[in-house]
Structure formats: structure tokens, C-alpha cells
Amino acid sequence: MRKPILFILFSITLGASAQSFETKYVRPLSDVLGDIEKRFNIRLKYNVDTAGLKLTYADFRIRPYSIEETMRNVLSPFDFVAVYQNKNIWKVKPYEYPRRQPEDGKKLIPYLSSLYNNKVEWEARRTILKKEVRERLGIDPLLAQCSQEKPMVGKIRKHDGYTVQNFCMKTVNGHTVKGSIYAPSNAKAKKAFKGKYPLIICPNGHFKDGRYGDVLQLRYATLARMGAICVSYDLWGWGESEDEVGLEAHQTSEAHVMQAVNGIRILDWMIERKDIDKSRIAANGGSGGGSQVVLLTVLDDRYTAANPVVSMSSWFDGGCPCESGKPIQLAGGGTCNPELAATFAPKPMMVVSDGGDWTSTTPELEFPFLQRIYGFYGAKENVSNIHLPDERHDFGPNKRNAVYKFFIETFGLDASMLDEDKVTIEEENTLRFNPK
């Protein structure tokens, strides 16, 4: 509960003669915001430039009983919004189409839930969502044009209980996707899985150094040591993809489509290997990689387990063009990532969330929503949530341990091989298909 608003009398900085019907009661926006700070006893921080901006009918937009309505009335003509930070601080920033507030999620989730009350009604909705996401993404024409050439692979590098092998795959319009395959190498895993291993496709998020960073290498290699084959690949415009299309390509809607194309084509290739168990195919990623996990499971029915980490929210679609460059959240008249994730029901899914980002509402909002839909199938136990209220947005040890536990339970990975100290962190040049 916020503190009661303290009203303070203030004098209008512009002379009364300058404000009239004829001048539309215009005032400089900066002056109006300064008066609002005094009136409501708040402090404003700015991510926008208000210099030179004029507000018509300025003081008539003030609602003395509500700072929220006042800020909305004053800022909306400029496509600005005010976001509450803490205590008496508000931040003025540009309107962001993929970002809302927790209160919006608390309205959206009940609205979506009202659209279906049973499995039949939900599956009708699911069909619409899956169809429209493909159409809005515009992915099918590109998939039809993809190269069918066999990917090139590099030499296998042997480590303690696992191997790493780089690859380069041609996709569409002359582009390639490059990455690395982490595979089990111990006899115990081979015997346990009878030579056919679970496969985990690992789209990357916007973590420092991308797939070359220590945190992500630890995850891939540990999962491989426990018995899964993991495939890591570059974001569009990052890593070796940056060498091909430039870093600026990541800030385009093309990134949204091409990363999905890359994930699908990698699965097309990997699933044909003789050492892959087609009944155990998963997607796992964090942050933007978690958004990709949800998207890939909407687009591709071959996945049998999903594990999005610190990503899924009813009030934030991802922000980066690689997550929201195409209007997929407009499918079905309006949706959000939790509802798209729900199209995966009743297959096993575990969602990892924390208290320091847009997943902070998961335990009381998004997770119960998922449970309800899984309940239509009598499979509530197939969806779970690990919430870390004291942590922030990262892929730290507790999040990785949650991932390991999920795949130990879901795919039968060998818990005795869970030892990140056994992982060899490789240099970026080693992980590149063509080291410089």
C-alpha cells in the first residue's frame, strides 16, 4: 500500500494571461511535471527528453485525487509513461509496447481464463493461437526455402565425461547458424540410455558473452555429463552470426523469425541422428532464451519437455526484437507468453522464476494459470514452478540446479554426474566453427 498522497499548494509558474481558451491553456511539459512533483510530494526520474515539449490543457489534466491518472493524462500525448519505482520515486520513460505492469497481468490472466472452462474450449483456443503465431511470425515460407545441405562439423574435443563439437548449418537466403554440440562420453551414460540419449535444444538469452560465457557452458556440459545431448547456437546477430549479418541485425524483427528458423532446422538435423531418443526432446533456455523455448514449443510438436527460465510473464513479452519483433502476442485477439506456453500442456514443463524481474508474480499469477490448463488434462503434476524470491535476473547456480533437477526427474539423467567442477571452460575461439 503506497503512502497517502500529500497535497502541497503551489503557484502556477506561467502567468494567468498566457493561459486561456485561445492558447489551449498550453504550458511547457517540464513545468507541469515540476508542479506535479510538488503537489504529490514525489520525485521523477527521466529516460526521456522533455525540452521544448508543450502540453495543451495542461492543468486540466491534473486529477488531485490520483497521481496515476494525473501522470497518464499528462504523459500520454507524448507517448510517455510513468512507472512507479519505490517509495516516492517514479520514472518517466517512453511507452514500450511489450512491457506492461503487474496490475495489467492481474487483469489479463483472468480475462484469458474466462475464454475457456474445459479441455474442448481450451483446445479450440490453442488451435487458433498456434495457427496465428505461425502466420504472424511469417516462418513457413522461409522454412520451405531452407537449404537441405548436410551441416559441416568440426573435430570432437574430449573432456571429463562429455565431448564438444562445433557445427555450421546453412539455413535460408545464404545464411548460416553456428553452434556447439555437447554430448555424453562416459560408458555409464551409454549403458543407461542404451546408446540413445535425450536431446536438449538450448536457445541462448542475452547473457554476457552469449553461448561462450562460463555460466552457459557450465549448464550445457553438466547436462551432457549427466546423459543428455545439448545443442547451443548463436543468437541472430551475436557471436559468429554477428560476423555474418552485423550486430545491428539483432535489433530487427528478422531476428525473431531467424532464431526460430534456426531452432527448428537444428532439431530437424539432430533428431535424425542414431544416438537421439526421439521420445525425449526438450527445449531449455533463460531470459530471451526462455522466450525462444516457449516459441519453439508453439511451433514444433516434436518437443516432449520444456524448461523456460527467468522469462515467462503475463506483463512483459521480452522487449528485444528477437522476442517481440513480430506481433505474435496479438494472436487470438490478444495473448501473452504464459498462454502460449500453455499450448504445451499436458507435456512436462518446469518454469523457473525469481523476485527481481518480470517473473516476480509467477507463483500467484502465471503458475496457477498454467496449472488450471494442465488440469483440463488431469495433469497438474506435469507443470511445476521453482521460484527464487530473493534472486534477480540471471542464470546463477540455484537456477541451474533447478534445471538439472527437472531433467533428472523428467529424462532420467544421472544425478551422480552433477558436478560443475568437472567442466572445462573453453575459450570463445575454441567454440567458434572457424576460430580466428
C-alpha positions as CSV (number, residue, x, y, z in Angstrom):
1,M,0.0,0.0,0.0
2,R,1.5,3.3,-1.1
3,K,1.7,6.3,1.3
4,P,-1.3,8.7,1.2
5,I,-0.7,11.5,-1.3
6,L,0.4,14.7,0.4
7,F,-1.1,17.7,-1.3
8,I,1.0,20.9,-1.3
9,L,-0.3,24.2,-2.6
10,F,1.8,25.6,-5.4
11,S,1.6,28.6,-7.7
12,I,1.3,28.1,-11.5
13,T,4.6,29.1,-13.0
14,L,3.2,30.5,-16.1
15,G,1.2,33.8,-15.8
16,A,-2.5,33.6,-15.9
17,S,-2.6,35.8,-19.0
18,A,-0.7,33.2,-21.0
19,Q,-3.3,30.5,-20.3
20,S,-6.6,30.8,-22.0
21,F,-9.1,29.1,-24.3
22,E,-7.3,30.8,-27.2
23,T,-3.9,29.3,-26.3
24,K,-5.4,25.9,-25.3
25,Y,-4.1,26.5,-21.8
26,V,-0.7,25.4,-23.0
27,R,2.3,25.0,-20.7
28,P,5.8,23.6,-21.0
29,L,5.7,19.9,-20.1
30,S,8.7,20.3,-17.8
31,D,6.9,22.9,-15.8
32,V,3.8,20.8,-15.4
33,L,5.9,17.8,-14.2
34,G,7.8,20.0,-11.8
35,D,4.5,21.2,-10.3
36,I,3.3,17.5,-10.1
37,E,6.4,16.7,-8.1
38,K,5.5,19.4,-5.5
39,R,1.8,18.7,-5.5
40,F,2.1,14.9,-4.9
41,N,5.4,15.0,-2.9
42,I,7.2,12.7,-5.4
43,R,10.4,12.7,-7.3
44,L,10.6,12.0,-11.0
45,K,13.5,10.3,-12.8
46,Y,13.7,10.6,-16.6
47,N,14.5,8.3,-19.5
48,V,13.1,10.9,-21.9
49,D,13.9,14.4,-23.0
50,T,11.1,16.9,-22.2
51,A,12.9,20.0,-23.5
52,G,10.7,22.1,-25.8
53,L,7.6,19.9,-25.3
54,K,4.3,21.8,-24.8
55,L,1.2,20.4,-23.2
56,T,-2.2,21.7,-24.1
57,Y,-5.0,22.0,-21.5
58,A,-2.2,21.3,-19.1
59,D,-3.6,21.9,-15.6
60,F,-7.0,20.5,-16.6
61,R,-5.3,17.1,-16.9
62,I,-4.4,17.1,-13.2
63,R,-6.5,14.7,-11.0
64,P,-5.9,15.8,-7.4
65,Y,-7.1,12.5,-6.1
66,S,-4.9,10.3,-8.2
67,I,-1.2,10.5,-9.2
68,E,-1.7,7.5,-11.5
69,E,-4.5,9.2,-13.5
70,T,-2.6,12.5,-13.5
71,M,0.6,11.0,-14.9
72,R,-1.4,9.1,-17.6
73,N,-3.3,12.2,-18.7
74,V,-0.2,14.4,-18.7
75,L,2.2,12.0,-20.5
76,S,0.0,10.1,-22.9
77,P,0.0,12.9,-25.6
78,F,3.8,12.4,-25.9
79,D,3.7,8.5,-25.8
80,F,5.4,8.6,-22.4
81,V,4.5,6.6,-19.3
82,A,5.3,6.9,-15.6
83,V,6.4,3.7,-13.9
84,Y,6.4,3.5,-10.1
85,Q,9.9,2.6,-8.7
86,N,9.9,2.6,-4.9
87,K,9.0,4.9,-2.1
88,N,8.1,8.2,-3.7
89,I,10.1,7.8,-6.9
90,W,8.5,7.5,-10.4
91,K,10.4,7.1,-13.7
92,V,9.2,8.8,-16.9
93,K,10.1,6.7,-19.9
94,P,8.9,6.1,-23.5
95,Y,5.9,3.8,-24.0
96,E,7.1,0.2,-24.5
97,Y,4.7,-2.0,-26.5
98,P,6.0,-5.3,-25.0
99,R,6.1,-4.1,-21.4
100,R,3.2,-3.6,-19.0
101,Q,2.8,-3.6,-15.2
102,P,1.9,-6.4,-12.8
103,E,-1.5,-4.9,-12.5
104,D,-2.0,-5.4,-16.2
105,G,-1.1,-9.1,-15.8
106,K,-3.6,-9.4,-13.0
107,K,-6.3,-8.3,-15.4
108,L,-5.1,-10.2,-18.5
109,I,-4.8,-13.6,-16.9
110,P,-8.4,-13.7,-15.6
111,Y,-9.7,-12.4,-19.0
112,L,-7.9,-15.2,-20.8
113,S,-9.1,-17.7,-18.3
114,S,-12.7,-16.6,-18.9
115,L,-12.3,-17.7,-22.6
116,Y,-12.3,-21.5,-21.8
117,N,-13.7,-23.6,-19.0
118,N,-12.8,-27.1,-20.2
119,K,-10.4,-29.1,-22.4
120,V,-12.6,-28.8,-25.5
121,E,-12.9,-25.0,-25.3
122,W,-9.2,-24.7,-24.5
123,E,-8.1,-26.8,-27.4
124,A,-10.2,-24.7,-29.8
125,R,-8.4,-21.7,-28.4
126,R,-5.0,-23.5,-28.7
127,T,-5.6,-24.3,-32.4
128,I,-6.2,-20.6,-33.1
129,L,-3.1,-19.5,-31.2
130,K,-0.8,-22.0,-32.8
131,K,-2.1,-21.1,-36.3
132,E,-1.9,-17.3,-35.9
133,V,1.5,-17.4,-34.2
134,R,2.9,-19.1,-37.3
135,E,1.2,-16.6,-39.6
136,R,2.2,-13.5,-37.7
137,L,5.8,-14.8,-37.5
138,G,5.8,-15.5,-41.2
139,I,8.0,-18.5,-40.7
140,D,6.6,-21.1,-43.1
141,P,7.8,-19.5,-46.4
142,L,11.3,-19.3,-45.0
143,L,11.3,-22.9,-43.8
144,A,10.2,-24.1,-47.2
145,Q,13.3,-22.3,-48.7
146,C,15.8,-23.7,-46.3
147,S,18.9,-25.4,-47.5
148,Q,18.9,-29.2,-47.3
149,E,22.7,-29.4,-47.3
150,K,24.3,-31.6,-44.6
151,P,25.8,-29.4,-41.9
152,M,29.6,-29.2,-41.5
153,V,31.0,-30.4,-38.2
154,G,34.4,-29.8,-36.6
155,K,36.7,-32.1,-34.6
156,I,35.4,-33.6,-31.4
157,R,37.1,-32.3,-28.2
158,K,37.1,-34.7,-25.3
159,H,36.6,-33.6,-21.7
160,D,35.7,-35.3,-18.4
161,G,32.5,-37.3,-19.1
162,Y,31.5,-35.3,-22.2
163,T,32.6,-34.0,-25.6
164,V,32.1,-30.8,-27.6
165,Q,31.9,-30.5,-31.3
166,N,31.2,-27.3,-33.3
167,F,29.0,-27.1,-36.3
168,C,27.9,-24.8,-39.2
169,M,24.5,-25.3,-40.8
170,K,23.2,-23.5,-43.9
171,T,19.7,-22.2,-43.4
172,V,18.0,-19.7,-45.8
173,N,18.9,-16.9,-48.2
174,G,22.6,-17.8,-47.8
175,H,22.7,-17.5,-44.1
176,T,24.1,-20.0,-41.6
177,V,23.7,-20.8,-37.9
178,K,26.8,-21.9,-35.9
179,G,26.9,-23.6,-32.5
180,S,28.3,-26.5,-30.5
181,I,27.1,-29.9,-29.6
182,Y,27.7,-31.2,-26.0
183,A,27.4,-35.0,-25.8
184,P,27.9,-37.6,-23.0
185,S,31.1,-39.7,-23.3
186,N,31.1,-41.9,-20.3
187,A,30.3,-45.6,-20.5
188,K,27.8,-45.4,-17.7
189,A,25.6,-42.9,-19.6
190,K,25.8,-45.0,-22.8
191,K,24.7,-48.1,-20.9
192,A,21.9,-46.4,-19.1
193,F,20.4,-44.9,-22.2
194,K,21.4,-47.9,-24.5
195,G,23.1,-45.6,-26.9
196,K,20.1,-43.3,-27.4
197,Y,20.3,-40.0,-25.4
198,P,17.8,-37.3,-24.6
199,L,18.2,-34.2,-26.7
200,I,18.0,-30.6,-25.3
201,I,17.9,-27.7,-27.7
202,C,19.3,-24.7,-25.9
203,P,18.5,-21.3,-27.4
204,N,20.6,-18.5,-25.8
205,G,19.4,-15.4,-24.0
206,H,21.1,-12.1,-23.7
207,F,23.6,-13.1,-21.1
208,K,27.1,-11.7,-21.2
209,D,29.3,-13.4,-23.9
210,G,26.3,-15.4,-25.2
211,R,26.9,-19.1,-25.6
212,Y,30.6,-18.6,-25.0
213,G,30.2,-17.4,-21.4
214,D,31.1,-19.6,-18.4
215,V,27.5,-19.7,-17.0
216,L,26.0,-21.3,-20.1
217,Q,29.0,-23.6,-20.7
218,L,28.6,-25.0,-17.2
219,R,24.9,-25.8,-17.9
220,Y,25.5,-27.5,-21.3
221,A,28.4,-29.5,-20.2
222,T,26.8,-30.7,-16.9
223,L,23.7,-31.8,-18.6
224,A,25.9,-33.7,-21.1
225,R,27.8,-35.3,-18.3
226,M,24.5,-36.5,-16.8
227,G,23.5,-38.1,-20.1
228,A,21.8,-35.5,-22.4
229,I,23.0,-34.2,-25.8
230,C,22.7,-30.4,-25.7
231,V,22.9,-28.1,-28.7
232,S,23.9,-24.4,-28.2
233,Y,23.7,-21.9,-31.0
234,D,24.2,-18.2,-31.6
235,L,21.6,-15.6,-31.3
236,W,20.9,-13.8,-34.6
237,G,23.5,-11.0,-34.9
238,W,25.5,-12.3,-31.9
239,G,28.8,-14.3,-31.9
240,E,29.5,-15.8,-35.3
241,S,26.2,-14.6,-36.6
242,E,27.4,-11.1,-35.9
243,D,30.3,-11.7,-38.2
244,E,27.8,-12.6,-40.9
245,V,25.0,-10.1,-40.6
246,G,26.3,-7.5,-38.1
247,L,25.3,-6.7,-34.5
248,E,22.6,-4.3,-35.6
249,A,20.7,-7.2,-37.2
250,H,19.7,-8.4,-33.7
251,Q,17.7,-5.2,-33.3
252,T,15.3,-6.1,-36.1
253,S,12.2,-8.2,-36.5
254,E,14.2,-10.5,-38.7
255,A,15.9,-11.8,-35.6
256,H,12.6,-13.0,-34.2
257,V,12.0,-15.1,-37.3
258,M,15.5,-16.3,-38.0
259,Q,16.2,-17.6,-34.4
260,A,13.0,-19.7,-34.7
261,V,14.1,-21.0,-38.1
262,N,17.5,-21.9,-36.7
263,G,16.0,-23.8,-33.8
264,I,13.6,-25.8,-36.0
265,R,16.3,-26.6,-38.6
266,I,18.8,-27.7,-35.8
267,L,16.1,-30.0,-34.4
268,D,15.4,-31.4,-38.0
269,W,19.1,-32.3,-38.2
270,M,19.7,-33.6,-34.7
271,I,16.6,-35.7,-34.5
272,E,17.8,-37.9,-37.3
273,R,21.0,-38.9,-35.5
274,K,21.1,-42.6,-34.5
275,D,22.1,-41.7,-30.9
276,I,19.0,-39.5,-30.2
277,D,15.9,-40.7,-28.3
278,K,13.0,-39.1,-30.2
279,S,10.7,-39.6,-27.2
280,R,12.8,-37.3,-25.1
281,I,13.3,-34.0,-26.8
282,A,13.4,-30.7,-24.8
283,A,14.0,-27.0,-25.1
284,N,15.7,-25.1,-22.3
285,G,16.9,-21.5,-22.1
286,G,16.9,-18.4,-19.9
287,S,15.8,-14.8,-20.4
288,G,15.4,-14.3,-24.2
289,G,16.3,-18.0,-24.5
290,G,13.3,-18.8,-22.3
291,S,11.1,-16.8,-24.7
292,Q,12.5,-18.8,-27.5
293,V,11.7,-22.0,-25.6
294,V,8.1,-21.0,-25.5
295,L,8.0,-20.0,-29.2
296,L,9.7,-23.2,-30.3
297,T,7.2,-25.4,-28.4
298,V,4.3,-23.5,-30.0
299,L,5.8,-24.0,-33.5
300,D,7.1,-27.6,-33.2
301,D,5.1,-30.5,-31.7
302,R,8.2,-32.8,-31.5
303,Y,9.2,-31.4,-28.1
304,T,8.3,-33.6,-25.2
305,A,9.6,-31.3,-22.3
306,A,10.1,-27.6,-21.9
307,N,12.0,-25.5,-19.3
308,P,11.9,-21.7,-19.7
309,V,13.9,-19.9,-17.1
310,V,13.5,-16.3,-15.8
311,S,11.5,-15.2,-18.8
312,M,7.8,-16.1,-18.8
313,S,5.5,-13.2,-17.8
314,S,1.9,-12.1,-18.4
315,W,3.0,-8.4,-18.4
316,F,6.3,-8.5,-20.3
317,D,6.8,-10.0,-23.8
318,G,10.5,-9.8,-23.8
319,G,11.3,-6.4,-25.3
320,C,14.1,-7.3,-27.6
321,P,13.1,-7.6,-31.3
322,C,14.3,-11.2,-31.2
323,E,11.4,-11.9,-28.8
324,S,8.8,-9.4,-29.8
325,G,9.8,-8.2,-33.3
326,K,6.7,-9.8,-34.8
327,P,3.3,-9.3,-33.3
328,I,2.8,-12.9,-32.1
329,Q,1.2,-11.7,-28.8
330,L,-1.7,-10.4,-30.9
331,A,-2.7,-13.9,-31.9
332,G,-6.2,-14.9,-30.9
333,G,-7.3,-11.4,-30.3
334,G,-4.5,-10.9,-27.7
335,T,-2.4,-13.3,-25.7
336,C,0.8,-13.5,-23.6
337,N,3.7,-15.8,-23.2
338,P,2.1,-17.9,-20.3
339,E,-0.9,-18.7,-22.6
340,L,1.4,-19.6,-25.4
341,A,3.4,-21.8,-23.0
342,A,0.1,-23.4,-22.0
343,T,-0.3,-24.8,-25.5
344,F,2.4,-27.3,-24.5
345,A,0.0,-29.0,-22.0
346,P,0.0,-31.7,-20.9
347,K,3.7,-32.4,-21.6
348,P,6.2,-31.8,-18.7
349,M,7.1,-28.2,-18.2
350,M,9.0,-26.5,-15.4
351,V,9.2,-22.7,-15.1
352,V,11.9,-21.0,-13.1
353,S,11.2,-17.5,-11.7
354,D,12.7,-15.0,-9.3
355,G,11.7,-12.0,-7.3
356,G,13.9,-9.5,-9.0
357,D,12.4,-9.3,-12.5
358,W,9.2,-9.6,-14.5
359,T,8.8,-13.2,-13.3
360,S,8.2,-12.0,-9.7
361,T,4.4,-12.7,-10.0
362,T,4.8,-16.2,-11.3
363,P,3.8,-18.1,-8.1
364,E,0.5,-16.3,-7.6
365,L,-0.4,-15.4,-11.2
366,E,1.2,-17.2,-14.1
367,F,1.8,-20.6,-12.5
368,P,-1.8,-21.1,-11.2
369,F,-2.9,-20.2,-14.8
370,L,-0.8,-23.0,-16.2
371,Q,-2.0,-25.4,-13.5
372,R,-5.6,-24.7,-14.5
373,I,-5.0,-25.6,-18.1
374,Y,-2.9,-28.6,-17.2
375,G,-5.8,-29.6,-15.0
376,F,-8.1,-29.8,-18.1
377,Y,-5.9,-32.9,-18.9
378,G,-5.8,-34.3,-15.4
379,A,-2.1,-33.5,-15.5
380,K,-1.4,-30.7,-12.9
381,E,1.6,-32.6,-11.7
382,N,3.2,-32.2,-15.1
383,V,3.8,-28.5,-14.6
384,S,5.9,-27.0,-11.8
385,N,7.5,-23.8,-10.7
386,I,10.7,-23.1,-8.9
387,H,10.6,-19.6,-7.5
388,L,13.6,-17.9,-6.0
389,P,12.2,-14.7,-4.4
390,D,15.5,-13.3,-3.2
391,E,17.3,-13.6,-6.5
392,R,17.4,-11.4,-9.6
393,H,17.6,-11.9,-13.4
394,D,20.5,-14.3,-14.1
395,F,21.2,-18.0,-14.7
396,G,23.0,-18.5,-11.4
397,P,23.7,-21.7,-9.5
398,N,20.2,-22.1,-8.0
399,K,18.6,-21.7,-11.4
400,R,21.0,-24.2,-13.0
401,N,20.3,-26.6,-10.2
402,A,16.6,-26.3,-10.8
403,V,17.2,-27.2,-14.4
404,Y,19.3,-30.2,-13.5
405,K,16.7,-31.5,-11.1
406,F,14.0,-31.1,-13.7
407,F,15.9,-33.2,-16.3
408,I,17.0,-35.8,-13.8
409,E,13.3,-36.3,-12.9
410,T,11.9,-35.9,-16.5
411,F,14.6,-37.6,-18.6
412,G,16.2,-39.9,-16.0
413,L,19.6,-38.1,-16.2
414,D,22.3,-39.4,-13.9
415,A,22.4,-37.2,-10.7
416,S,25.7,-38.7,-9.7
417,M,27.4,-36.9,-12.6
418,L,26.2,-33.5,-11.4
419,D,29.5,-31.8,-10.7
420,E,30.1,-28.4,-12.3
421,D,33.7,-28.5,-11.1
422,K,34.4,-31.2,-13.7
423,V,33.5,-28.8,-16.6
424,T,36.3,-27.4,-18.7
425,I,35.5,-23.8,-19.7
426,E,36.6,-23.3,-23.3
427,E,37.8,-20.1,-24.9
428,E,35.4,-18.3,-27.4
429,N,37.7,-19.1,-30.3
430,T,37.6,-22.8,-29.5
431,L,33.8,-22.7,-29.6
432,R,33.7,-20.9,-32.9
433,F,33.4,-23.1,-36.0
434,N,36.2,-21.1,-37.7
435,P,38.5,-19.9,-34.9
436,K,40.3,-16.6,-35.6
